[in-house]
Amino acid sequence: EAAGSSEDEFSGGELEVPEFQPRSEDRDLKDKLLRKYSGYISSLKHEFSKKKKKGKLPKEARQTLLEWWNLHYKWPYPTEADKLALAESTGLDQKQINNWFINQRKRHWKPSENMQFAVMDSLSAPFFIDD
């Protein structure tokens, strides 16, 4: 028989793993821990559930934001004062207002070519000033 050969070389390296059966002491410990900390665990579950995505904004708030959007479609970038007024009238916070406008511009706004050239001119103007 060749040196070093064994059945293990042909087995593919699989090992038989016995199925895990929790012992009664483990189950008892788990039950005791659950009884002792169940109130704390449920309060944590409740706290984490509040942090989930909130979903759509209220219909009235969306309508107010859309009205502002339609009035300012050519340049839909609200000032800080506009955002404060919108937050006051909608009951949303400024982060929600900002996110709504970011998403709305990405999804529904295409600046006109004239607008794009005007923005580019205003950005590049200081670089071409003749002294």
C-alpha positions as CSV (number, residue, x, y, z in Angstrom):
1,E,0.0,0.0,0.0
2,A,1.4,3.5,-0.9
3,A,2.6,5.6,1.9
4,G,0.1,8.3,3.1
5,S,-2.9,7.0,1.2
6,S,-6.1,6.7,3.1
7,E,-9.8,6.8,2.5
8,D,-9.8,10.5,3.6
9,E,-8.1,11.5,0.3
10,F,-11.1,10.3,-1.7
11,S,-13.8,11.6,0.6
12,G,-13.7,15.2,-0.6
13,G,-13.1,16.5,2.9
14,E,-16.7,16.3,4.1
15,L,-17.1,15.9,7.8
16,E,-20.2,14.5,9.4
17,V,-21.6,17.1,11.7
18,P,-24.0,15.8,14.3
19,E,-27.3,17.6,14.4
20,F,-27.5,20.2,17.2
21,Q,-30.0,19.4,19.8
22,P,-30.3,22.0,22.6
23,R,-29.8,20.4,26.0
24,S,-32.4,20.9,28.6
25,E,-30.1,23.2,30.6
26,D,-29.7,25.4,27.5
27,R,-33.5,25.6,27.1
28,D,-33.9,26.4,30.8
29,L,-31.3,29.2,30.6
30,K,-33.0,30.6,27.5
31,D,-36.4,30.6,29.2
32,K,-35.0,32.3,32.4
33,L,-33.3,35.0,30.3
34,L,-36.5,35.6,28.3
35,R,-38.6,35.9,31.5
36,K,-36.0,38.2,33.1
37,Y,-35.4,40.5,30.1
38,S,-38.7,40.2,28.1
39,G,-39.8,43.7,29.0
40,Y,-36.5,45.2,28.0
41,I,-36.5,43.2,24.7
42,S,-40.1,44.3,23.8
43,S,-39.3,47.9,24.5
44,L,-36.2,47.6,22.2
45,K,-38.4,46.0,19.5
46,H,-40.9,48.8,19.9
47,E,-38.1,51.5,19.6
48,F,-36.6,49.9,16.5
49,S,-40.0,49.6,14.9
50,K,-40.5,53.3,15.1
51,K,-37.4,53.9,13.1
52,K,-38.6,52.2,10.0
53,K,-39.3,54.1,6.8
54,K,-42.2,56.4,7.3
55,G,-43.7,56.1,3.9
56,K,-45.4,58.8,1.9
57,L,-45.9,62.3,3.1
58,P,-49.4,63.4,4.0
59,K,-51.6,64.3,1.0
60,E,-52.2,67.9,2.1
61,A,-48.4,68.5,2.6
62,R,-47.7,67.0,-0.8
63,Q,-50.3,69.3,-2.3
64,T,-48.8,72.4,-0.7
65,L,-45.3,71.5,-1.9
66,L,-46.7,70.8,-5.5
67,E,-48.4,74.2,-5.5
68,W,-45.1,75.9,-4.6
69,W,-43.4,73.8,-7.2
70,N,-45.8,74.8,-9.9
71,L,-45.5,78.5,-9.1
72,H,-41.6,78.3,-9.2
73,Y,-41.1,75.6,-11.9
74,K,-38.5,77.6,-13.8
75,W,-36.3,77.7,-10.7
76,P,-37.6,75.2,-8.1
77,Y,-35.0,75.9,-5.4
78,P,-36.7,77.3,-2.4
79,T,-34.8,79.8,-0.2
80,E,-34.3,79.1,3.5
81,A,-37.2,81.4,4.2
82,D,-39.4,79.5,1.7
83,K,-38.4,76.2,3.4
84,L,-39.3,77.5,6.8
85,A,-42.7,78.7,5.5
86,L,-43.4,75.4,3.8
87,A,-42.4,73.5,7.0
88,E,-44.8,75.7,9.0
89,S,-47.7,75.3,6.6
90,T,-47.2,71.5,6.0
91,G,-46.1,70.3,9.4
92,L,-43.0,68.7,7.9
93,D,-39.5,69.2,9.1
94,Q,-36.9,70.9,6.9
95,K,-35.1,67.6,6.1
96,Q,-38.4,66.3,4.6
97,I,-38.8,69.5,2.6
98,N,-35.3,69.3,1.3
99,N,-35.6,65.7,0.4
100,W,-38.9,66.2,-1.4
101,F,-37.5,69.0,-3.5
102,I,-34.3,67.0,-4.3
103,N,-36.4,64.0,-5.5
104,Q,-38.9,66.2,-7.3
105,R,-36.2,68.0,-9.3
106,K,-34.5,64.7,-10.1
107,R,-37.7,63.0,-11.3
108,H,-39.7,65.9,-12.9
109,W,-37.5,68.9,-13.7
110,K,-35.6,69.6,-16.8
111,P,-34.1,73.0,-17.0
112,S,-34.5,74.8,-20.3
113,E,-31.4,75.2,-22.5
114,N,-31.5,78.9,-21.9
115,M,-31.4,78.2,-18.2
116,Q,-28.4,75.9,-18.5
117,F,-26.5,78.5,-20.5
118,A,-27.4,81.2,-18.0
119,V,-26.2,79.1,-15.1
120,M,-22.9,78.2,-17.0
121,D,-22.4,81.9,-17.8
122,S,-22.9,83.0,-14.2
123,L,-20.4,80.3,-13.0
124,S,-17.8,81.1,-15.6
125,A,-18.1,84.8,-15.7
126,P,-15.5,85.7,-13.0
127,F,-12.9,83.6,-14.8
128,F,-13.1,85.8,-17.9
129,I,-13.1,89.3,-16.5
130,D,-10.8,91.6,-18.4
131,D,-8.7,94.0,-16.2
